[in-house]
């Protein structure tokens, strides 16, 4: 119960890695605000997590939605200890010059702008309290880019740099900022990463992962719970590879 008494906002938490993180946080004693653009999914996940957790539908790239979410969490919880910026999207694999401007904007709005918006809304509150933990969900794509996912790769490289920049600036105020870098997993984005979800494409992708399997939501939950707990009190500014050796 390493997160007993803690409160957390987890974005993109209705499915995939975000759901794994939300479930682990609740198992470790935290109250969780499940944020997702899928309202039905957010509410169902919050109900599954049990008493003390609740859901909220939001577009994480929209300032009005983000500020509302943070205000709701502060009102219900009384304060926010942990923020997990998990919501993310990608574009379909394609040569960089063939990715549409709309897809480019969507990737950077969800993967990058959302982190800025939540920092703008929540960091002043964490500064007032003199404590807090922020976790950004990045990707191995930001460390070891693969062809035809250029702008997704770039957005996750931005997340890695933003994590370190945030950590340096916020450390004197008692706020830690870290990132986890998963390899692809059994999430709604898997088919988009591979272009098509076939046994042949899976085998090809898995051959690049030394441990021979995809990341799971449980893997992300375990890593996130540690980095956001007091056990990691001396850890800030790291981008932890939770990737089965993919980046070696």
C-alpha positions as CSV (number, residue, x, y, z in Angstrom):
1,X,0.0,0.0,0.0
2,X,2.7,2.4,-1.0
3,X,0.3,5.1,-2.2
4,X,-2.1,5.1,0.8
5,X,-3.4,8.6,1.4
6,X,-2.3,9.8,-2.0
7,X,-4.5,11.3,-4.7
8,X,-3.8,11.0,-8.4
9,X,-5.0,12.3,-11.8
10,X,-4.3,9.7,-14.6
11,X,-5.1,10.8,-18.2
12,X,-6.0,8.3,-20.9
13,X,-6.9,5.9,-18.1
14,X,-10.0,4.2,-19.6
15,X,-7.9,1.6,-21.4
16,X,-4.4,0.4,-22.2
17,X,-1.4,1.6,-20.2
18,X,-3.4,4.3,-18.4
19,X,-5.9,1.7,-17.2
20,X,-3.0,-0.4,-15.9
21,X,-1.6,2.5,-14.0
22,X,-4.9,3.6,-12.6
23,X,-5.6,0.0,-11.4
24,X,-2.2,-0.3,-9.7
25,X,-2.5,3.0,-8.0
26,X,-5.9,2.0,-6.6
27,X,-4.5,-1.3,-5.4
28,X,-1.7,0.6,-3.7
29,X,-4.2,2.7,-1.8
30,X,-4.5,5.9,-3.9
31,X,-7.7,7.7,-4.9
32,X,-7.7,8.1,-8.6
33,X,-9.4,10.6,-11.0
34,X,-9.8,8.7,-14.3
35,X,-9.5,11.1,-17.1
36,X,-10.3,10.1,-20.7
37,X,-12.0,11.5,-23.8
38,X,-14.1,8.4,-23.7
39,X,-16.7,9.4,-21.0
40,X,-18.3,6.0,-20.8
41,X,-14.9,4.3,-20.4
42,X,-13.8,6.8,-17.8
43,X,-16.9,6.3,-15.7
44,X,-16.8,2.5,-15.9
45,X,-13.1,2.4,-15.0
46,X,-13.7,4.6,-12.0
47,X,-16.5,2.4,-10.9
48,X,-14.2,-0.6,-11.2
49,X,-11.6,1.0,-9.0
50,X,-14.1,1.5,-6.2
51,X,-14.8,4.0,-3.6
52,X,-12.6,7.1,-3.6
53,X,-12.1,7.2,-7.3
54,X,-14.1,9.0,-10.0
55,X,-14.1,9.6,-13.7
56,X,-14.1,12.7,-15.8
57,X,-14.4,13.1,-19.6
58,X,-11.9,15.6,-21.1
59,X,-9.9,16.5,-24.1
60,X,-6.4,16.8,-22.7
61,X,-5.4,19.2,-25.5
62,X,-8.1,21.7,-24.5
63,X,-7.3,24.3,-21.8
64,X,-10.9,24.6,-20.6
65,X,-11.2,20.9,-20.1
66,X,-7.8,20.6,-18.4
67,X,-8.5,23.4,-16.0
68,X,-11.9,22.0,-15.2
69,X,-10.4,18.6,-14.5
70,X,-7.8,20.0,-12.1
71,X,-10.4,22.1,-10.3
72,X,-12.7,19.0,-10.0
73,X,-9.8,16.9,-8.6
74,X,-8.8,19.6,-6.1
75,X,-12.4,20.0,-4.9
76,X,-13.1,16.3,-4.6
77,X,-9.8,15.2,-3.2
78,X,-8.8,18.4,-1.3
79,X,-5.4,18.3,-3.1
80,X,-3.6,16.4,-5.8
81,X,-0.4,14.5,-5.0
82,X,0.3,12.8,-8.4
83,X,-0.2,13.6,-12.0
84,X,0.3,10.9,-14.7
85,X,0.3,12.4,-18.3
86,X,-0.5,9.1,-20.1
87,X,-2.9,10.1,-22.9
88,X,-1.2,9.7,-26.2
89,X,-1.9,9.1,-29.9
90,X,0.1,8.3,-33.0
91,X,-0.2,8.6,-36.8
92,X,-0.3,5.6,-39.1
93,X,3.2,4.6,-40.4
94,X,4.0,6.6,-43.4
95,X,7.0,8.6,-45.0
96,X,7.4,11.8,-43.0
97,X,6.3,14.0,-45.9
98,X,3.1,12.1,-46.4
99,X,1.7,12.6,-42.9
100,X,-1.1,15.1,-43.0
101,X,-0.9,18.4,-41.2
102,X,-4.1,17.4,-39.2
103,X,-2.4,14.2,-38.0
104,X,0.8,16.1,-37.1
105,X,-1.2,18.6,-35.1
106,X,-3.2,15.9,-33.3
107,X,-0.1,14.0,-32.3
108,X,1.6,17.1,-30.8
109,X,-1.6,18.4,-29.2
110,X,-2.3,15.2,-27.3
111,X,1.3,14.0,-26.7
112,X,2.9,17.3,-25.9
113,X,0.5,20.3,-25.5
114,X,-1.4,18.3,-22.9
115,X,1.7,18.1,-20.6
116,X,2.1,21.9,-20.9
117,X,-1.6,22.5,-20.1
118,X,-1.7,20.2,-17.1
119,X,1.6,21.8,-15.8
120,X,0.0,25.2,-16.2
121,X,-3.1,24.1,-14.3
122,X,-1.6,22.0,-11.6
123,X,2.0,23.0,-10.9
124,X,1.0,26.2,-9.0
125,X,-1.1,24.0,-6.6
126,X,1.8,21.6,-6.1
127,X,4.2,24.5,-5.5
128,X,1.8,25.8,-2.8
129,X,1.9,22.4,-1.1
130,X,5.6,22.0,-1.5
131,X,5.3,18.5,-2.8
132,X,4.1,16.4,-5.8
133,X,5.0,13.8,-8.4
134,X,4.5,14.1,-12.1
135,X,5.0,11.1,-14.4
136,X,5.0,11.5,-18.2
137,X,4.4,8.4,-20.3
138,X,6.9,8.6,-23.2
139,X,8.0,5.8,-25.5
140,X,11.0,3.9,-26.7
141,X,10.2,5.8,-30.0
142,X,11.6,8.9,-28.4
143,X,14.9,7.1,-27.6
144,X,15.3,4.8,-30.6
145,X,13.3,6.2,-33.5
146,X,11.9,3.9,-36.2
147,X,11.2,4.8,-39.8
148,X,7.8,6.0,-40.9
149,X,6.7,7.1,-37.4
150,X,8.8,10.3,-37.6
151,X,6.5,12.8,-36.0
152,X,5.3,10.4,-33.3
153,X,9.0,9.7,-32.6
154,X,9.6,13.4,-32.4
155,X,6.7,14.0,-30.0
156,X,8.1,11.5,-27.6
157,X,11.6,12.9,-27.9
158,X,9.9,16.2,-26.8
159,X,8.3,14.4,-23.8
160,X,11.8,13.1,-22.7
161,X,13.3,16.6,-22.9
162,X,10.3,18.2,-21.2
163,X,10.5,15.7,-18.4
164,X,14.1,16.6,-17.6
165,X,13.5,20.3,-18.0
166,X,10.5,20.1,-15.7
167,X,12.5,18.1,-13.1
168,X,15.3,20.6,-13.0
169,X,13.0,23.6,-12.5
170,X,10.6,22.0,-10.1
171,X,13.0,20.1,-7.8
172,X,13.7,23.1,-5.5
173,X,9.9,23.2,-4.9
174,X,9.7,19.6,-3.8
175,X,8.1,18.3,-7.0
176,X,9.6,15.3,-8.8
177,X,9.1,14.7,-12.5
178,X,10.0,11.4,-14.3
179,X,9.0,9.5,-17.4
180,X,8.5,5.9,-18.4
181,X,9.4,4.7,-21.9
182,X,7.4,1.6,-22.8
183,X,7.8,-0.4,-26.0
184,X,4.5,-1.1,-27.9
185,X,2.0,-3.1,-26.0
186,X,-1.4,-4.7,-26.2
187,X,-3.2,-1.4,-26.3
188,X,-5.6,0.3,-28.8
189,X,-2.5,1.9,-30.4
190,X,-0.7,-1.4,-31.3
191,X,-2.2,-1.7,-34.8
192,X,-1.4,1.9,-35.6
193,X,2.3,1.4,-34.6
194,X,2.6,-1.7,-36.8
195,X,0.5,-0.5,-39.7
196,X,-1.5,-3.7,-39.5
197,X,-2.0,-6.2,-36.7
198,X,-1.1,-9.6,-38.2
199,X,0.8,-12.6,-36.8
200,X,3.7,-11.8,-39.3
201,X,3.9,-8.1,-38.2
202,X,3.8,-9.1,-34.5
203,X,6.6,-11.7,-35.0
204,X,8.7,-9.1,-36.7
205,X,8.1,-6.5,-34.0
206,X,8.7,-9.0,-31.2
207,X,12.0,-10.0,-32.7
208,X,13.4,-6.6,-31.8
209,X,12.6,-7.0,-28.1
210,X,15.1,-9.1,-26.2
211,X,12.7,-10.3,-23.6
212,X,10.4,-11.4,-26.4
213,X,7.1,-9.8,-25.4
214,X,5.2,-6.6,-25.6
215,X,4.9,-4.2,-22.7
216,X,1.7,-4.8,-20.6
217,X,-0.5,-2.4,-18.7
218,X,0.6,-4.2,-15.5
219,X,4.3,-3.5,-16.4
220,X,3.5,0.2,-16.7
221,X,1.4,0.2,-13.5
222,X,4.3,-1.4,-11.5
223,X,6.9,1.1,-12.8
224,X,4.6,4.1,-12.3
225,X,3.6,3.1,-8.8
226,X,7.3,3.0,-7.8
227,X,8.3,6.3,-9.4
228,X,5.3,8.1,-7.9
229,X,5.8,6.7,-4.4
230,X,8.0,7.9,-1.5
231,X,10.3,4.9,-2.3
232,X,11.5,6.9,-5.3
233,X,12.0,10.1,-3.3
234,X,15.5,10.7,-4.6
235,X,14.6,10.0,-8.2
236,X,13.8,12.8,-10.6
237,X,14.4,13.6,-14.2
238,X,14.8,10.0,-15.4
239,X,13.3,8.4,-18.4
240,X,12.9,4.8,-17.4
241,X,12.9,2.2,-20.2
242,X,10.2,-0.4,-19.5
243,X,10.8,-2.1,-22.8
244,X,12.2,-5.6,-22.4
245,X,15.6,-4.4,-23.6
246,X,14.3,-2.8,-26.8
247,X,16.7,0.2,-26.5
248,X,19.9,-1.8,-25.8
